[in-house]
Amino acid sequence: MLRHLRLLADLFTQMFRSRCELLLENLALRQQLSVLKRKYPQPRLAASDRLFWLMMRRLWSGWSRALIVVQPETVVRWHRAGFKLYWTWLSRHRARVGRKCVGEELRERIFSMVAENSTWGAPRIHGELKMLGFDVSERTVLRWMRKAPRNPEPAKRWAAFLSNHREAIAAMDFFTVATLSFGILYCFFVIAHDRRRILHCNVTRHPTSTWVIQQLREAFPYESAPGYLIFDRGPQFSNEVTDTVKSFGIEPKRTSFRSPWQNGVAERWVGSCRRDLLDHVIVLNERHLKRIMAEYVRFYHEDRTHLGLEKETPAGREPAARIKADNKVVSMPRLGGLHHRYHLAA
């Protein structure tokens, strides 16, 4: 009886579906039947089969309902592998060129000169090495100067500054997201240091200085600007952006070259965003990324607990009273079921 009712319900549902969707579902099921009929001990998927399902993922929103042979997560993994192969193919003709390797003695000499002469740059150190008979270019000296062991005291002073002024500090940064068609989208965000709140988040294909300035106006309306704003030395953060930041009454703080640790709060949020969301989805386009990022920011503020906030949320989620034996825990899905929030039923 239940089987007949289920068949009737399926028939009733099919009557209201579009012809295009039915044709796509029929095509998907026929493709899987052709895979199952192959003469192997078990069905095997060829490269053409994987390409077929990647295209179905782009063209049809209900592709996962008709997928039987493999899991939807497998299709996501195929897209990641295809993205890697695509960019490997584009850069396949890179030849290894340059000078010979720098010896250990020369490296140690560069490191010692950097430690003993903190005000010297690459030209001075290169001149001294040339006088000692070392055949090395100034560019190579500069590259190894960046790898020299550093004094830990400046890092401690920077950490103390961030800790003592966290209520007045915000940070901004970009990170990239790969799309289904192997394109690149740029996600811009501004984060406050005190409660790790995301003040602003937006997506673009072309991150220019003019676009960044407009995002800053939206992030700090009505004299809500912090005292300091930390950002790196990317080309998007030009002198025009710095002048705009100063006009808001904010003191800009640029990080050093190749020092992402100086903007650690922003870097950790990028890592959380990738682990919690972007590593589990295939981004279709700019509109799709904006939607899921808005949902993630809402989840990040209201639901996700943080170690840096003593297991609280940026929005101040109130903990429940002591649980009783007869209390029932209710699970509410977030981000399409990737995460959940739990409440005690009334």
C-alpha positions in Angstrom: 0.0 0.0 0.0 2.8 2.4 0.9 4.6 1.6 -2.3 1.5 2.4 -4.4 1.0 5.7 -2.5 4.6 6.6 -3.2 4.2 5.9 -6.9 1.1 8.0 -7.1 2.9 10.9 -5.3 5.8 10.6 -7.8 3.4 10.7 -10.7 1.6 13.7 -9.3 5.0 15.5 -8.9 6.1 14.7 -12.5 2.9 16.4 -13.9 4.0 19.8 -12.6 7.7 19.6 -13.6 8.9 21.4 -16.8 9.7 19.4 -19.9 13.3 20.6 -19.9 13.9 19.3 -16.3 12.4 16.0 -17.2 14.7 15.7 -20.3 17.7 16.5 -18.2 16.8 13.9 -15.6 16.2 11.3 -18.3 19.6 12.1 -19.8 21.3 11.8 -16.4 19.6 8.4 -15.7 20.5 7.1 -19.2 24.1 8.1 -18.8 24.3 6.1 -15.5 22.7 3.1 -17.1 25.4 3.1 -19.8 28.0 3.2 -17.1 26.4 0.2 -15.3 26.3 -1.9 -18.5 30.0 -1.7 -19.1 31.8 -5.1 -19.0 34.0 -4.7 -15.9 33.9 -6.5 -12.6 32.4 -3.2 -11.3 31.3 0.0 -13.0 34.1 2.4 -13.8 33.7 6.1 -14.7 35.8 7.5 -17.6 37.0 11.0 -18.0 34.0 11.7 -20.3 31.6 10.6 -17.6 33.2 13.0 -15.1 33.0 15.9 -17.6 29.3 15.0 -18.2 28.5 15.4 -14.5 30.5 18.6 -14.2 28.4 20.1 -17.0 25.2 18.8 -15.5 26.2 20.5 -12.2 26.4 23.8 -14.1 23.2 23.4 -16.2 20.8 21.7 -13.9 20.0 22.7 -10.2 18.5 19.2 -9.5 21.5 17.2 -10.6 22.2 15.6 -7.2 18.7 14.0 -7.0 19.3 11.9 -10.1 22.9 11.0 -9.1 23.2 7.3 -8.1 26.5 6.0 -9.3 28.7 8.4 -7.2 28.2 10.8 -4.3 27.7 14.6 -4.9 30.9 15.2 -2.9 32.8 13.2 -5.6 31.6 15.6 -8.3 32.9 18.5 -6.1 36.3 16.7 -5.8 36.4 16.2 -9.6 36.0 20.0 -10.1 38.9 20.7 -7.7 41.1 18.3 -9.6 40.0 19.8 -12.9 40.8 23.3 -11.7 44.3 22.1 -10.7 44.9 20.4 -14.1 43.7 23.5 -16.0 46.2 25.8 -14.4 49.0 23.3 -14.5 48.4 23.0 -18.3 48.5 26.8 -18.7 51.9 27.0 -17.0 53.4 23.8 -18.5 56.2 25.5 -20.5 58.0 27.2 -17.7 61.7 26.4 -17.9 64.0 26.6 -14.9 66.4 29.5 -15.4 68.7 31.7 -13.3 72.0 31.6 -11.6 73.5 28.7 -9.8 72.5 27.8 -6.3 73.9 29.9 -3.5 76.3 28.0 -1.2 75.9 27.5 2.5 79.0 29.7 3.3 77.6 32.6 1.3 74.2 32.3 2.9 75.7 32.3 6.4 77.7 35.4 5.5 74.6 37.3 4.3 72.7 36.3 7.5 75.6 37.5 9.7 75.8 40.8 7.9 72.0 41.4 8.2 72.2 40.6 12.0 75.3 42.8 12.6 74.1 45.8 10.4 70.4 46.4 10.9 70.4 49.6 8.8 72.1 48.0 5.8 70.2 47.3 2.6 70.9 44.9 -0.3 73.3 47.4 -2.1 75.6 47.8 0.9 75.8 44.1 1.7 76.3 43.2 -2.0 79.2 45.7 -2.1 80.9 44.1 0.9 80.4 40.6 -0.6 81.9 41.8 -3.9 85.0 43.1 -2.0 85.3 39.7 -0.4 85.3 38.0 -3.8 81.9 36.5 -3.9 80.2 36.3 -7.3 76.6 37.0 -6.5 74.0 39.4 -7.8 72.3 42.1 -5.8 68.9 40.6 -6.5 70.1 37.3 -5.0 71.4 39.1 -1.9 68.0 40.8 -1.4 66.2 37.4 -1.8 68.3 35.8 1.0 68.1 38.9 3.2 64.3 38.3 3.4 65.0 34.7 4.6 67.4 35.8 7.4 66.5 35.0 11.0 64.7 38.0 12.6 64.8 39.5 16.0 61.7 38.3 17.9 61.3 41.6 19.8 59.5 43.6 17.0 57.0 40.8 16.7 56.3 40.9 20.4 55.8 44.6 20.3 53.4 44.3 17.4 51.4 41.6 19.3 51.2 43.8 22.3 49.9 46.7 20.2 47.2 44.5 18.7 46.2 43.3 22.1 46.1 46.7 23.9 44.2 48.4 21.1 41.9 45.7 19.8 38.7 47.8 20.5 40.0 50.4 18.1 41.4 48.2 15.3 39.9 46.8 12.2 41.6 45.0 9.3 40.8 44.5 5.6 42.0 42.0 3.0 41.2 40.1 -0.2 41.1 36.4 -0.9 40.4 34.5 -4.1 37.8 31.9 -5.0 37.8 29.6 -8.0 34.6 29.3 -10.0 33.1 26.4 -12.0 34.4 27.8 -15.2 38.0 28.1 -13.8 37.7 31.8 -13.3 38.8 33.9 -10.3 36.6 36.0 -8.0 37.9 38.3 -5.4 36.2 38.5 -2.0 36.8 41.7 0.1 36.1 42.0 3.8 36.6 44.2 6.8 36.8 42.6 10.2 36.9 44.2 13.7 39.4 42.9 16.2 37.4 43.3 19.4 34.6 40.7 18.7 35.8 39.4 15.3 32.7 40.9 13.7 32.6 41.2 9.9 31.9 44.9 9.2 31.6 44.5 5.4 31.9 41.8 2.8 31.6 42.0 -1.0 32.7 40.2 -4.2 34.1 41.4 -7.5 35.9 40.2 -10.6 38.0 43.4 -10.9 39.4 44.7 -7.6 40.4 48.3 -8.3 41.3 51.1 -5.9 38.1 52.9 -6.8 36.0 49.9 -5.9 37.9 49.4 -2.6 37.2 53.1 -1.7 33.5 52.6 -2.2 33.5 49.5 0.0 35.2 51.5 2.8 32.5 54.1 2.6 29.9 51.4 3.0 31.9 49.7 5.8 32.3 52.9 8.0 29.1 55.0 7.7 28.1 57.8 10.1 31.4 58.3 11.9 31.7 54.7 12.9 35.3 54.4 11.8 37.9 52.7 14.1 41.1 54.3 15.2 43.4 52.0 13.1 43.0 50.0 9.9 45.5 47.2 9.1 46.0 46.1 5.5 48.8 44.7 3.4 50.7 46.1 0.5 48.6 44.7 -2.3 48.2 46.7 -5.5 44.5 47.3 -4.8 45.5 49.3 -1.7 47.1 52.2 -3.5 47.9 55.7 -2.2 44.3 56.8 -3.1 43.0 54.2 -0.7 45.4 55.3 2.0 44.3 59.0 1.6 40.7 57.9 1.8 41.4 56.0 5.0 43.1 59.1 6.5 40.1 61.3 5.5 37.9 59.1 7.7 40.0 59.9 10.7 41.6 56.4 10.6 45.3 55.8 11.0 46.4 53.3 8.3 48.8 50.5 9.3 50.4 48.7 6.4 52.0 45.3 7.1 55.5 44.5 6.1 56.4 42.7 2.9 55.5 39.0 3.0 54.3 39.2 6.6 50.8 37.8 6.7 51.2 37.1 10.4 51.0 40.9 11.1 47.3 40.7 9.9 46.6 37.5 11.7 42.9 38.1 12.6 42.0 38.6 8.9 44.1 35.6 7.8 42.5 33.3 10.4 39.0 34.4 9.2 40.0 33.5 5.6 41.0 30.0 6.8 37.8 29.6 8.8 35.7 30.6 5.7 37.5 28.1 3.5 37.3 25.2 6.0 33.7 25.9 6.9 32.2 26.7 3.5 34.3 27.2 0.4 36.1 23.8 0.5 32.6 22.1 0.3 30.9 24.0 -2.5 31.5 24.7 -6.2 31.0 28.5 -6.8 29.0 29.1 -10.0 29.4 32.8 -10.5 29.6 36.2 -8.7 26.0 36.2 -7.6 26.2 32.7 -6.2 29.3 33.6 -4.1 27.7 36.7 -2.8 24.7 34.7 -1.6 26.6 32.0 0.2 29.0 34.5 1.7 26.1 36.5 3.2 24.7 33.3 4.7 28.1 32.4 6.1 28.6 35.8 7.7 25.3 35.5 9.4 26.2 32.0 10.6 29.6 33.3 11.7 28.1 36.1 13.8 25.1 34.4 15.4 25.9 30.7 15.6 29.6 29.8 15.4 31.5 29.8 18.7 35.1 31.1 18.7 38.1 30.1 20.7 39.4 33.7 20.8 36.1 34.8 22.4 36.1 32.1 25.1 33.6 29.9 23.1 31.2 32.8 22.5 29.9 34.3 19.3 30.6 37.8 17.9 26.9 38.6 18.2 26.7 37.5 21.8 24.7 34.3 21.7 23.2 33.6 25.1 23.9 30.2 26.6 20.9 28.1 27.6 20.0 27.4 31.2 21.1 24.2 32.9 19.7 21.2 30.8 17.2 19.0 32.5 16.6 15.3 31.9 13.4 15.8 30.0 14.7 18.6 27.8 14.8 17.9 24.0 17.6 19.2 21.9 16.5 20.7 18.5 18.9 20.7 15.6 18.6 23.6 13.0 20.6 23.3 9.8 22.8 26.1 8.6 24.5 26.7 5.2 22.3 24.1 3.5 23.1 21.5 6.2 26.9 21.9 6.3 26.6 23.1 9.9 23.9 23.0 12.6 22.8 25.1 15.5 21.3 23.4 18.6 18.6 24.7 20.9 16.6 23.3 23.8 13.0 22.8 22.9 10.5 24.9 24.9 
